[in-house]
Amino acid sequence: MIEFSDVSRNFTVGDQQVQALRNINLTLGAGEYVSIMGPSGSGKSTLLNLIGLLDRPSSGVYKLDGMDVTTLDDEQQARVRREKVGFVFQSFHLVPRLTAAMNIELPLILAGVAAEERKTRVKQLLQNYGLADRADHRPDQLSGGQRQRVAIARATIMQPSVLLADEPTGNLDRTTGWEVLKLLEGLQDQGITLVVVTHDAEIGARAKRQIHTLDGRILSDAQRA
């Protein structure tokens, strides 16, 4: 499903060239649960951004579902990203002025989905995630756990095949963080490919496959027994 062949990503900082990723070769199968771990600056977030088509490789080839997405223009990449990839971030990234329901609905509006279908799908996700009584609340009226559940609902409203979570429990207390993680794992049980970037070794250890990065390279790639 996800295949990187000799992928590198370079950045220019001042007059210096920084190699964030170095010749990455990686294949992730459909429905896998993968954690990516490593110290700050190890390349894990850059790797996640490339998987999610938020960034482009400097060299190498990235294939998603057999399609070479590195050859697509920005508009084509945006369409693939909208249809196939969902994102969950540490800081939620909800639109402050929109209600929970409107935040969840936003990807459907951008995709041109009809209003009646939007209403039905949003209502179902609000119920699924225990947010039905918070539908009309803005983000500043929600707890951290509720905001992250809204973010997860928004990320999955388009029924993506890949869900990318960048430190999804980082802004939550321990109990709420575990609840959110179990929600993500439940989605993976339904067949979504789940990729979690985390600094937390305990959270990373829950994934069946654990990838450690260092200095822009994959240091280890192991399957949990």
N, C-alpha and C positions, 0 to 999 in steps of 0.2 A: 504493500500500500504506500508506504513512505520510503523512498530510496535516495540516499545521498551517495554520489560517486565523486570522490576526490574534491570535496567542497571546501573552499577557503573563503574567509571574509576579512578584508583589510579595511582599516580606517586611517584617515590622515588626521593627526592631532598636532596642530602647529606645523612644524617642519619634520615631524616624525611619522613614520609608518608603523601602525600598530596592527599586528596580525591577531585578530580576535578568535579566528578558527583556522586550523591548519590541516588541510588535506583529510577531511572527515569522510569516512566510508561507513554508512549506517543504513540498516534496513529495519523498519518497524512493520509488523504484520497487523492486519485488521483485528480489532478487538483486544489488542495488548494493553496491559497496565504497566507503564514505564515511569520510573522516577529518574530525574537528572539532578545530580548533586555535585557540589564542588565549591571551593572558596570563591569569594567575590573576585571578579575579573578572570575567572577560569573559562568563560565562554558559554556557560549554560543558558543564559538569557538570550544571547545572540543566536544560539542554536534553536531555541524555541521560536524566536522571531522569524528565522528562515523557514522553519517548518510551517508556521502560520502565514507565510507570504506577506509579512509586515516588512520584510527586508529582502534583498537579493544577494546571492553569492557574488564574490569578486571573481571566482573561477569555479569550475566544476559543474555538475549536473544534478538537479533535484527533480525527481519524478514522483508525482502524486497520483495514485491509481493508474499507473502506467503512462501518464501524460508528462512530458517534459515541460514543467511550468516555468523553467528559467527562460524559455523562449517567448513567453507570453508578454504582451504589453501591459501597461498598468491597469487599463480597463478590464482586460481579460483576467488578469490576476485577481482583481477585486471581485469579479463574478465568481471565480472558483473559491476564493476565500469565503464569500458570503454563503455559498451553497454547501461547502464541505467542512468548514472549520469554525469552532466556537472558542471563545477566549474568556477566561476568568482571571482577574488580576487581584493582587493584594489590596489595592486601593479602590476596588469596586468599579470605578469609572462610570458611575451612573450620572445621568443628566439631572442636575439639582432641581430644576424648575418643573420637571415632569414627575407625575405620580408613579408608583410602582407598576401599575398596569400599563401606563404609557411607555415607561422604560422597556418593559418586556415586549411591547408591541412594535417598537421602533424598527427592528430588522425586517419585520413583515411589511411595514410601510415602505421602506427603502427598496424592498424586493417587488413591490407592486401587487402584493396579495390583496384580494378583495376584502372589503370592510367586514362583511359577515363572517368570513372564515377567520379573519384576524381576531374578532371578538370571541369566537368559539375556542380558538387555540389558546388565547391569553387566559380566558376563564379557567380552562382545564389546568394549565400550568400553575395558576394561582392556587387552585385547590390541591394539586399534587404536592406543592412545596409549602403548604400550610400558611399561605399568604392571602387567603380570600378576604379576611377582615382588614387587610392592610392595602387593598387595591388602590384606594384613593389617597394614600399617604405619600408625601414626598420623601426623598432619602433622608433629610434631616429630621424626619419624624419616625425613623426606623432605627432599630438596634443594629449593631454591626453584623450579627448573624442574619437578621432579616435582609439587610442590604446585600450580603453575599448571596443569599438565596434568590433575591431578585436578579442579581448579576448572572447566576447560574441559569435561571429561567430564561433570561434574555439570550444567553449564549447557546441555549439548546432549542429555542423556539423554531429555528430553521431546520431542525433535525439533522445536525451535522454528523459526519462519520468520525471526525477527530475533535477532541476537546482538549485544549491546552490550558493548563492552570499554572500561573506564575506566583509562587508563594501564596496560595489561596487562603491559608490560615494565619498569615503574618500579622494581620491587624485585629485578630480575634483572641479572646481568652481561651484557655486550654480546652474547656468543656465545649464551648461553641465551635472551636476549631475542629474537634473530633466529629461533631455533628455534621459540619460542612463536608469534611473528608468522607464520611460514610455516605453522604448524599452523592458525592462524585463517584465513589466506588459503586454505588447502586446503578448509576448510569453506565459505567463500564460493564457491569453484569448484563446490561441490555444489549451489548455489542458495540458500544462506542469505544474507539481507541482513546485511552486516557494517558496524557503525558503531563506529569507534575514536576515542576522545578521547585526545589526546596533546599534550605540550609539545614533543616531538621532531620537528623539521621533516623529518628524514630518514625517519622512520617515517611521518609524515603524507603525505609525497610519494609513498609507495607506493600509496596509494589512488587509484582512477581519478577520484574526485570529492573535492574538497577544499573544506571550508567553514571560513572564518575568522570568529571572533566577536570583538566588541569592545564594551564598555559595554552588553551585553545585546542587541545587534543583530547581524545577519549582515552582516559587512563585505564579504565576497566569497564567491562560490560558483562554482567553476571545475571544468571537466572536463580531466583530463590527456590529452594527445594520444596 
